């Protein structure tokens, strides 16, 4: 989810009965990012996802 839409996503998760639903957050916008920039954002989102799945 890009930073610009985080509040909407959080609202939807509450409306759908999952107030603690987690999701990766990335910078906005992505449409103007370079290939290298997109790769960096994707790697960051993967790390966020891993952290959500594997809590120590």
PDB file of N, CA, C and O in Angstrom:
ATOM      1  N   UNK A   1       0.839  -1.150   0.000  1.00  0.00           N
ATOM      2  CA  UNK A   1       0.000   0.000   0.000  1.00  0.00           C
ATOM      3  C   UNK A   1       0.897   1.230   0.000  1.00  0.00           C
ATOM      4  O   UNK A   1       1.847   1.302   0.779  1.00  0.00           O
ATOM      5  N   UNK A   2       0.607   2.189  -0.858  1.00  0.00           N
ATOM      6  CA  UNK A   2       1.407   3.404  -0.824  1.00  0.00           C
ATOM      7  C   UNK A   2       0.955   4.286   0.334  1.00  0.00           C
ATOM      8  O   UNK A   2      -0.196   4.238   0.767  1.00  0.00           O
ATOM      9  N   UNK A   3       1.894   5.091   0.822  1.00  0.00           N
ATOM     10  CA  UNK A   3       1.633   5.938   1.988  1.00  0.00           C
ATOM     11  C   UNK A   3       0.371   6.785   1.821  1.00  0.00           C
ATOM     12  O   UNK A   3      -0.333   7.051   2.795  1.00  0.00           O
ATOM     13  N   UNK A   4       0.094   7.197   0.622  1.00  0.00           N
ATOM     14  CA  UNK A   4      -1.049   8.071   0.368  1.00  0.00           C
ATOM     15  C   UNK A   4      -2.386   7.390   0.677  1.00  0.00           C
ATOM     16  O   UNK A   4      -3.364   8.065   0.997  1.00  0.00           O
ATOM     17  N   UNK A   5      -2.431   6.072   0.584  1.00  0.00           N
ATOM     18  CA  UNK A   5      -3.688   5.346   0.750  1.00  0.00           C
ATOM     19  C   UNK A   5      -3.763   4.534   2.039  1.00  0.00           C
ATOM     20  O   UNK A   5      -4.694   3.750   2.221  1.00  0.00           O
ATOM     21  N   UNK A   6      -2.797   4.712   2.930  1.00  0.00           N
ATOM     22  CA  UNK A   6      -2.776   3.947   4.179  1.00  0.00           C
ATOM     23  C   UNK A   6      -4.029   4.199   5.006  1.00  0.00           C
ATOM     24  O   UNK A   6      -4.620   3.251   5.523  1.00  0.00           O
ATOM     25  N   UNK A   7      -4.445   5.444   5.141  1.00  0.00           N
ATOM     26  CA  UNK A   7      -5.622   5.729   5.970  1.00  0.00           C
ATOM     27  C   UNK A   7      -6.873   5.058   5.411  1.00  0.00           C
ATOM     28  O   UNK A   7      -7.707   4.576   6.177  1.00  0.00           O
ATOM     29  N   UNK A   8      -7.012   5.021   4.100  1.00  0.00           N
ATOM     30  CA  UNK A   8      -8.167   4.351   3.482  1.00  0.00           C
ATOM     31  C   UNK A   8      -8.107   2.843   3.728  1.00  0.00           C
ATOM     32  O   UNK A   8      -9.130   2.217   4.004  1.00  0.00           O
ATOM     33  N   UNK A   9      -6.928   2.270   3.629  1.00  0.00           N
ATOM     34  CA  UNK A   9      -6.777   0.835   3.865  1.00  0.00           C
ATOM     35  C   UNK A   9      -7.062   0.486   5.320  1.00  0.00           C
ATOM     36  O   UNK A   9      -7.689  -0.533   5.609  1.00  0.00           O
ATOM     37  N   UNK A  10      -6.600   1.332   6.235  1.00  0.00           N
ATOM     38  CA  UNK A  10      -6.877   1.091   7.655  1.00  0.00           C
ATOM     39  C   UNK A  10      -8.370   1.191   7.939  1.00  0.00           C
ATOM     40  O   UNK A  10      -8.906   0.391   8.705  1.00  0.00           O
ATOM     41  N   UNK A  11      -9.041   2.152   7.339  1.00  0.00           N
ATOM     42  CA  UNK A  11     -10.485   2.282   7.500  1.00  0.00           C
ATOM     43  C   UNK A  11     -11.204   1.040   6.983  1.00  0.00           C
ATOM     44  O   UNK A  11     -12.100   0.512   7.643  1.00  0.00           O
ATOM     45  N   UNK A  12     -10.807   0.579   5.805  1.00  0.00           N
ATOM     46  CA  UNK A  12     -11.444  -0.618   5.233  1.00  0.00           C
ATOM     47  C   UNK A  12     -11.210  -1.841   6.112  1.00  0.00           C
ATOM     48  O   UNK A  12     -12.114  -2.659   6.283  1.00  0.00           O
ATOM     49  N   UNK A  13     -10.023  -1.976   6.664  1.00  0.00           N
ATOM     50  CA  UNK A  13      -9.773  -3.140   7.518  1.00  0.00           C
ATOM     51  C   UNK A  13     -10.658  -3.097   8.762  1.00  0.00           C
ATOM     52  O   UNK A  13     -11.140  -4.134   9.217  1.00  0.00           O
ATOM     53  N   UNK A  14     -10.873  -1.900   9.312  1.00  0.00           N
ATOM     54  CA  UNK A  14     -11.785  -1.783  10.469  1.00  0.00           C
ATOM     55  C   UNK A  14     -13.220  -2.098  10.070  1.00  0.00           C
ATOM     56  O   UNK A  14     -13.917  -2.825  10.777  1.00  0.00           O
ATOM     57  N   UNK A  15     -13.664  -1.552   8.939  1.00  0.00           N
ATOM     58  CA  UNK A  15     -15.031  -1.779   8.458  1.00  0.00           C
ATOM     59  C   UNK A  15     -15.278  -3.267   8.219  1.00  0.00           C
ATOM     60  O   UNK A  15     -16.375  -3.769   8.464  1.00  0.00           O
ATOM     61  N   UNK A  16     -14.262  -3.959   7.746  1.00  0.00           N
ATOM     62  CA  UNK A  16     -14.401  -5.383   7.435  1.00  0.00           C
ATOM     63  C   UNK A  16     -14.152  -6.283   8.651  1.00  0.00           C
ATOM     64  O   UNK A  16     -14.108  -7.507   8.528  1.00  0.00           O
ATOM     65  N   UNK A  17     -13.990  -5.661   9.826  1.00  0.00           N
ATOM     66  CA  UNK A  17     -13.858  -6.443  11.054  1.00  0.00           C
ATOM     67  C   UNK A  17     -12.466  -6.946  11.346  1.00  0.00           C
ATOM     68  O   UNK A  17     -12.299  -7.864  12.149  1.00  0.00           O
ATOM     69  N   UNK A  18     -11.464  -6.370  10.715  1.00  0.00           N
ATOM     70  CA  UNK A  18     -10.080  -6.798  10.941  1.00  0.00           C
ATOM     71  C   UNK A  18      -9.232  -5.575  11.276  1.00  0.00           C
ATOM     72  O   UNK A  18      -8.353  -5.208  10.497  1.00  0.00           O
ATOM     73  N   UNK A  19      -9.479  -4.938  12.424  1.00  0.00           N
ATOM     74  CA  UNK A  19      -8.816  -3.672  12.737  1.00  0.00           C
ATOM     75  C   UNK A  19      -7.298  -3.763  12.873  1.00  0.00           C
ATOM     76  O   UNK A  19      -6.610  -2.753  12.726  1.00  0.00           O
ATOM     77  N   UNK A  20      -6.776  -4.923  13.145  1.00  0.00           N
ATOM     78  CA  UNK A  20      -5.331  -5.082  13.318  1.00  0.00           C
ATOM     79  C   UNK A  20      -4.648  -5.647  12.075  1.00  0.00           C
ATOM     80  O   UNK A  20      -3.499  -6.082  12.144  1.00  0.00           O
ATOM     81  N   UNK A  21      -5.347  -5.643  10.940  1.00  0.00           N
ATOM     82  CA  UNK A  21      -4.780  -6.185   9.703  1.00  0.00           C
ATOM     83  C   UNK A  21      -3.540  -5.396   9.313  1.00  0.00           C
ATOM     84  O   UNK A  21      -3.576  -4.167   9.256  1.00  0.00           O
ATOM     85  N   UNK A  22      -2.465  -6.084   9.050  1.00  0.00           N
ATOM     86  CA  UNK A  22      -1.202  -5.439   8.684  1.00  0.00           C
ATOM     87  C   UNK A  22      -0.958  -5.538   7.188  1.00  0.00           C
ATOM     88  O   UNK A  22      -1.385  -6.492   6.536  1.00  0.00           O
ATOM     89  N   UNK A  23      -0.272  -4.547   6.659  1.00  0.00           N
ATOM     90  CA  UNK A  23       0.114  -4.576   5.257  1.00  0.00           C
ATOM     91  C   UNK A  23       1.379  -3.757   5.087  1.00  0.00           C
ATOM     92  O   UNK A  23       1.676  -2.869   5.885  1.00  0.00           O
ATOM     93  N   UNK A  24       2.113  -4.068   4.043  1.00  0.00           N
ATOM     94  CA  UNK A  24       3.349  -3.346   3.761  1.00  0.00           C
ATOM     95  C   UNK A  24       3.013  -1.939   3.287  1.00  0.00           C
ATOM     96  O   UNK A  24       2.032  -1.725   2.574  1.00  0.00           O
ATOM     97  N   UNK A  25       3.841  -0.986   3.695  1.00  0.00           N
ATOM     98  CA  UNK A  25       3.638   0.408   3.304  1.00  0.00           C
ATOM     99  C   UNK A  25       4.857   0.881   2.523  1.00  0.00           C
ATOM    100  O   UNK A  25       5.995   0.732   2.967  1.00  0.00           O
ATOM    101  N   UNK A  26       4.596   1.455   1.350  1.00  0.00           N
ATOM    102  CA  UNK A  26       5.677   1.950   0.502  1.00  0.00           C
ATOM    103  C   UNK A  26       5.419   3.410   0.136  1.00  0.00           C
ATOM    104  O   UNK A  26       4.315   3.921   0.322  1.00  0.00           O
ATOM    105  N   UNK A  27       6.450   4.072  -0.385  1.00  0.00           N
ATOM    106  CA  UNK A  27       6.324   5.466  -0.780  1.00  0.00           C
ATOM    107  C   UNK A  27       5.362   5.675  -1.938  1.00  0.00           C
ATOM    108  O   UNK A  27       5.029   4.746  -2.674  1.00  0.00           O
ATOM    109  N   UNK A  28       4.932   6.899  -2.074  1.00  0.00           N
ATOM    110  CA  UNK A  28       3.991   7.273  -3.127  1.00  0.00           C
ATOM    111  C   UNK A  28       4.580   8.466  -3.862  1.00  0.00           C
ATOM    112  O   UNK A  28       5.128   9.359  -3.216  1.00  0.00           O
ATOM    113  N   UNK A  29       4.491   8.514  -5.149  1.00  0.00           N
ATOM    114  CA  UNK A  29       3.901   7.544  -6.074  1.00  0.00           C
ATOM    115  C   UNK A  29       4.939   6.532  -6.554  1.00  0.00           C
ATOM    116  O   UNK A  29       6.142   6.722  -6.377  1.00  0.00           O
ATOM    117  N   UNK A  30       4.460   5.478  -7.151  1.00  0.00           N
ATOM    118  CA  UNK A  30       5.375   4.492  -7.729  1.00  0.00           C
ATOM    119  C   UNK A  30       5.412   4.618  -9.252  1.00  0.00           C
ATOM    120  O   UNK A  30       6.306   4.073  -9.900  1.00  0.00           O
ATOM    121  N   UNK A  31       4.453   5.326  -9.816  1.00  0.00           N
ATOM    122  CA  UNK A  31       4.368   5.414 -11.284  1.00  0.00           C
ATOM    123  C   UNK A  31       5.575   6.115 -11.902  1.00  0.00           C
ATOM    124  O   UNK A  31       5.911   5.862 -13.059  1.00  0.00           O
ATOM    125  N   UNK A  32       6.220   6.981 -11.153  1.00  0.00           N
ATOM    126  CA  UNK A  32       7.365   7.704 -11.705  1.00  0.00           C
ATOM    127  C   UNK A  32       8.706   7.117 -11.264  1.00  0.00           C
ATOM    128  O   UNK A  32       9.759   7.685 -11.557  1.00  0.00           O
ATOM    129  N   UNK A  33       8.673   5.994 -10.570  1.00  0.00           N
ATOM    130  CA  UNK A  33       9.908   5.384 -10.076  1.00  0.00           C
ATOM    131  C   UNK A  33      10.675   4.710 -11.210  1.00  0.00           C
ATOM    132  O   UNK A  33      10.093   4.220 -12.177  1.00  0.00           O
ATOM    133  N   UNK A  34      11.970   4.701 -11.063  1.00  0.00           N
ATOM    134  CA  UNK A  34      12.822   3.988 -12.019  1.00  0.00           C
ATOM    135  C   UNK A  34      12.760   2.493 -11.709  1.00  0.00           C
ATOM    136  O   UNK A  34      12.224   2.087 -10.678  1.00  0.00           O
ATOM    137  N   UNK A  35      13.306   1.690 -12.596  1.00  0.00           N
ATOM    138  CA  UNK A  35      13.366   0.251 -12.339  1.00  0.00           C
ATOM    139  C   UNK A  35      14.119  -0.035 -11.039  1.00  0.00           C
ATOM    140  O   UNK A  35      13.697  -0.868 -10.236  1.00  0.00           O
ATOM    141  N   UNK A  36      15.228   0.660 -10.845  1.00  0.00           N
ATOM    142  CA  UNK A  36      16.010   0.460  -9.621  1.00  0.00           C
ATOM    143  C   UNK A  36      15.218   0.906  -8.394  1.00  0.00           C
ATOM    144  O   UNK A  36      15.277   0.266  -7.344  1.00  0.00           O
ATOM    145  N   UNK A  37      14.487   1.988  -8.530  1.00  0.00           N
ATOM    146  CA  UNK A  37      13.659   2.469  -7.431  1.00  0.00           C
ATOM    147  C   UNK A  37      12.552   1.490  -7.082  1.00  0.00           C
ATOM    148  O   UNK A  37      12.272   1.253  -5.907  1.00  0.00           O
ATOM    149  N   UNK A  38      11.925   0.924  -8.099  1.00  0.00           N
ATOM    150  CA  UNK A  38      10.878  -0.075  -7.867  1.00  0.00           C
ATOM    151  C   UNK A  38      11.448  -1.322  -7.204  1.00  0.00           C
ATOM    152  O   UNK A  38      10.824  -1.911  -6.321  1.00  0.00           O
ATOM    153  N   UNK A  39      12.634  -1.714  -7.640  1.00  0.00           N
ATOM    154  CA  UNK A  39      13.262  -2.880  -7.028  1.00  0.00           C
ATOM    155  C   UNK A  39      13.537  -2.624  -5.543  1.00  0.00           C
ATOM    156  O   UNK A  39      13.313  -3.501  -4.709  1.00  0.00           O
ATOM    157  N   UNK A  40      14.014  -1.440  -5.222  1.00  0.00           N
ATOM    158  CA  UNK A  40      14.284  -1.095  -3.823  1.00  0.00           C
ATOM    159  C   UNK A  40      12.999  -1.095  -2.996  1.00  0.00           C
ATOM    160  O   UNK A  40      12.981  -1.582  -1.865  1.00  0.00           O
ATOM    161  N   UNK A  41      11.937  -0.550  -3.562  1.00  0.00           N
ATOM    162  CA  UNK A  41      10.646  -0.520  -2.867  1.00  0.00           C
ATOM    163  C   UNK A  41      10.119  -1.941  -2.672  1.00  0.00           C
ATOM    164  O   UNK A  41       9.588  -2.272  -1.612  1.00  0.00           O
ATOM    165  N   UNK A  42      10.267  -2.768  -3.689  1.00  0.00           N
ATOM    166  CA  UNK A  42       9.811  -4.157  -3.586  1.00  0.00           C
ATOM    167  C   UNK A  42      10.580  -4.903  -2.497  1.00  0.00           C
ATOM    168  O   UNK A  42       9.993  -5.656  -1.721  1.00  0.00           O
ATOM    169  N   UNK A  43      11.867  -4.695  -2.443  1.00  0.00           N
ATOM    170  CA  UNK A  43      12.677  -5.347  -1.396  1.00  0.00           C
ATOM    171  C   UNK A  43      12.239  -4.881  -0.004  1.00  0.00           C
ATOM    172  O   UNK A  43      12.165  -5.683   0.927  1.00  0.00           O
ATOM    173  N   UNK A  44      11.953  -3.600   0.133  1.00  0.00           N
ATOM    174  CA  UNK A  44      11.492  -3.063   1.406  1.00  0.00           C
ATOM    175  C   UNK A  44      10.141  -3.699   1.789  1.00  0.00           C
ATOM    176  O   UNK A  44       9.934  -4.077   2.942  1.00  0.00           O
ATOM    177  N   UNK A  45       9.236  -3.811   0.821  1.00  0.00           N
ATOM    178  CA  UNK A  45       7.926  -4.410   1.093  1.00  0.00           C
ATOM    179  C   UNK A  45       8.066  -5.885   1.474  1.00  0.00           C
ATOM    180  O   UNK A  45       7.339  -6.373   2.339  1.00  0.00           O
ATOM    181  N   UNK A  46       8.986  -6.585   0.840  1.00  0.00           N
ATOM    182  CA  UNK A  46       9.237  -7.986   1.186  1.00  0.00           C
ATOM    183  C   UNK A  46       9.702  -8.099   2.631  1.00  0.00           C
ATOM    184  O   UNK A  46       9.242  -8.970   3.369  1.00  0.00           O
ATOM    185  N   UNK A  47      10.609  -7.225   3.031  1.00  0.00           N
ATOM    186  CA  UNK A  47      11.101  -7.246   4.415  1.00  0.00           C
ATOM    187  C   UNK A  47       9.975  -6.943   5.399  1.00  0.00           C
ATOM    188  O   UNK A  47       9.897  -7.561   6.460  1.00  0.00           O
ATOM    189  N   UNK A  48       9.115  -6.009   5.058  1.00  0.00           N
ATOM    190  CA  UNK A  48       7.971  -5.706   5.921  1.00  0.00           C
ATOM    191  C   UNK A  48       7.052  -6.926   6.029  1.00  0.00           C
ATOM    192  O   UNK A  48       6.574  -7.261   7.113  1.00  0.00           O
ATOM    193  N   UNK A  49       6.815  -7.576   4.900  1.00  0.00           N
ATOM    194  CA  UNK A  49       5.978  -8.765   4.898  1.00  0.00           C
ATOM    195  C   UNK A  49       6.569  -9.889   5.742  1.00  0.00           C
ATOM    196  O   UNK A  49       5.855 -10.553   6.494  1.00  0.00           O
ATOM    197  N   UNK A  50       7.872 -10.096   5.612  1.00  0.00           N
ATOM    198  CA  UNK A  50       8.538 -11.111   6.417  1.00  0.00           C
ATOM    199  C   UNK A  50       8.357 -10.824   7.903  1.00  0.00           C
ATOM    200  O   UNK A  50       8.066 -11.725   8.689  1.00  0.00           O
ATOM    201  N   UNK A  51       8.535  -9.555   8.278  1.00  0.00           N
ATOM    202  CA  UNK A  51       8.403  -9.170   9.676  1.00  0.00           C
ATOM    203  C   UNK A  51       6.989  -9.435  10.193  1.00  0.00           C
ATOM    204  O   UNK A  51       6.808  -9.786  11.359  1.00  0.00           O
ATOM    205  N   UNK A  52       5.992  -9.267   9.331  1.00  0.00           N
ATOM    206  CA  UNK A  52       4.603  -9.529   9.742  1.00  0.00           C
ATOM    207  C   UNK A  52       4.350 -11.025   9.919  1.00  0.00           C
ATOM    208  O   UNK A  52       3.588 -11.433  10.795  1.00  0.00           O
ATOM    209  N   UNK A  53       4.992 -11.835   9.086  1.00  0.00           N
ATOM    210  CA  UNK A  53       4.764 -13.275   9.107  1.00  0.00           C
ATOM    211  C   UNK A  53       5.561 -13.988  10.200  1.00  0.00           C
ATOM    212  O   UNK A  53       5.107 -14.981  10.767  1.00  0.00           O
ATOM    213  N   UNK A  54       6.734 -13.475  10.480  1.00  0.00           N
ATOM    214  CA  UNK A  54       7.627 -14.131  11.427  1.00  0.00           C
ATOM    215  C   UNK A  54       7.895 -13.172  12.579  1.00  0.00           C
ATOM    216  O   UNK A  54       8.815 -12.355  12.526  1.00  0.00           O
ATOM    217  N   UNK A  55       7.088 -13.283  13.604  1.00  0.00           N
ATOM    218  CA  UNK A  55       7.277 -12.419  14.769  1.00  0.00           C
ATOM    219  C   UNK A  55       8.014 -13.197  15.827  1.00  0.00           C
ATOM    220  O   UNK A  55       7.566 -14.262  16.252  1.00  0.00           O
ATOM    221  N   UNK A  56       9.144 -12.669  16.256  1.00  0.00           N
ATOM    222  CA  UNK A  56       9.975 -13.355  17.251  1.00  0.00           C
ATOM    223  C   UNK A  56       9.524 -13.048  18.654  1.00  0.00           C
ATOM    224  O   UNK A  56      10.114 -13.543  19.614  1.00  0.00           O
TER     225      UNK A  56
END
